[in-house]
Amino acid sequence: MNNLLYTVAVILIIGWLIGVFAYHAGGLIHFLLVIAIVAVILRIIKG
């Protein structure tokens, strides 16, 4: 489960970077970034 959470976080961060530089999708991109950061923080806290 931890590896899955980390993988999803990385995918969301990559998607955010692509979106920011390529598509300028507005609020959706920032929402994806927040989800990715929360996932990474949860992974760090849980060990």
Backbone as JSON, one array per atom type, in Angstrom:
{
  "sequence": "MNNLLYTVAVILIIGWLIGVFAYHAGGLIHFLLVIAIVAVILRIIKG",
  "N": [[0.82, -1.19, 0.0], [1.98, 1.21, 0.73], [3.88, 1.63, -1.28], [2.17, 1.96, -3.45], [0.84, 4.33, -2.77], [2.98, 6.13, -2.83], [3.69, 5.92, -5.53], [1.39, 6.9, -6.81], [1.49, 9.54, -5.88], [3.85, 10.45, -7.11], [3.12, 10.24, -9.81], [1.02, 12.1, -9.88], [2.44, 14.46, -9.31], [4.12, 14.62, -11.55], [2.15, 14.85, -13.52], [1.12, 17.33, -12.74], [3.32, 19.01, -13.25], [3.54, 18.75, -16.03], [1.07, 19.77, -16.77], [1.2, 22.42, -15.83], [3.21, 23.55, -17.38], [2.43, 22.98, -20.0], [-0.4, 23.02, -20.54], [-1.87, 24.79, -18.91], [-4.17, 24.46, -17.15], [-5.44, 25.61, -15.04], [-7.24, 25.67, -12.0], [-7.51, 22.89, -11.61], [-4.99, 21.74, -11.95], [-3.57, 22.71, -9.77], [-5.01, 21.53, -7.75], [-4.39, 18.84, -8.16], [-1.7, 18.93, -7.48], [-1.83, 19.53, -4.73], [-3.05, 17.18, -3.78], [-1.02, 15.35, -4.39], [1.08, 16.28, -2.77], [-0.02, 15.93, -0.22], [-0.22, 13.14, -0.22], [2.49, 12.4, -0.28], [3.38, 13.51, 2.15], [1.83, 12.02, 3.97], [2.96, 9.52, 3.51], [5.55, 9.94, 4.45], [5.06, 10.48, 7.17], [3.86, 8.08, 8.03], [5.94, 6.37, 7.76]],
  "CA": [[0.0, 0.0, 0.0], [2.85, 2.39, 0.78], [4.45, 1.85, -2.61], [1.11, 2.46, -4.31], [0.64, 5.73, -2.4], [4.12, 6.88, -3.34], [3.59, 5.92, -6.99], [0.32, 7.84, -7.17], [2.0, 10.88, -5.61], [4.81, 10.8, -8.16], [2.35, 10.44, -11.05], [0.31, 13.38, -9.78], [3.41, 15.56, -9.42], [4.51, 14.69, -12.96], [0.99, 15.41, -14.22], [1.05, 18.74, -12.41], [4.38, 19.7, -13.98], [3.16, 18.78, -17.45], [-0.07, 20.68, -16.9], [1.6, 23.8, -15.62], [4.04, 24.05, -18.48], [1.9, 22.71, -21.33], [-1.81, 23.23, -20.79], [-2.43, 25.87, -18.09], [-5.54, 24.03, -16.88], [-6.02, 26.38, -13.94], [-7.43, 25.13, -10.66], [-7.36, 21.44, -11.58], [-3.58, 21.42, -11.82], [-3.17, 22.98, -8.39], [-5.68, 20.51, -6.95], [-3.57, 17.63, -8.29], [-0.48, 19.15, -6.72], [-2.16, 19.41, -3.31], [-3.25, 15.75, -3.52], [0.29, 14.7, -4.43], [1.85, 16.68, -1.58], [-0.63, 15.24, 0.92], [0.15, 11.73, -0.29], [3.89, 12.28, 0.1], [3.46, 13.78, 3.58], [1.31, 10.85, 4.66], [3.96, 8.45, 3.4], [6.66, 10.27, 5.35], [4.59, 10.36, 8.55], [3.6, 6.68, 8.35], [7.2, 5.64, 7.79]],
  "C": [[0.87, 1.26, 0.0], [3.46, 2.69, -0.58], [3.41, 2.4, -3.57], [0.86, 3.94, -4.03], [1.76, 6.6, -2.95], [4.07, 7.0, -4.86], [2.53, 6.9, -7.46], [0.79, 9.27, -6.97], [2.96, 11.33, -6.71], [4.1, 11.07, -9.48], [1.61, 11.76, -11.03], [1.25, 14.57, -9.89], [3.86, 15.72, -10.87], [3.37, 15.29, -13.79], [0.85, 16.91, -13.97], [2.09, 19.53, -13.2], [4.05, 19.81, -15.46], [2.03, 19.78, -17.66], [0.31, 22.13, -16.76], [2.34, 24.35, -16.84], [3.41, 23.87, -19.86], [0.46, 23.2, -21.53], [-2.44, 24.37, -20.02], [-3.9, 25.59, -17.79], [-6.16, 24.72, -15.66], [-6.08, 25.62, -12.64], [-7.21, 23.63, -10.56], [-5.91, 21.04, -11.34], [-3.13, 21.63, -10.38], [-3.82, 21.98, -7.43], [-4.89, 19.2, -6.99], [-2.28, 17.76, -7.48], [-0.74, 18.99, -5.22], [-2.35, 17.95, -2.94], [-1.91, 15.03, -3.47], [1.11, 15.04, -3.19], [1.3, 15.99, -0.34], [-0.23, 13.77, 0.93], [1.6, 11.52, 0.14], [4.05, 12.51, 1.6], [2.95, 12.61, 4.39], [2.29, 9.69, 4.64], [5.12, 8.69, 4.35], [6.25, 10.06, 6.81], [4.42, 8.89, 8.94], [4.87, 5.83, 8.29], [7.53, 5.07, 6.46]]
}
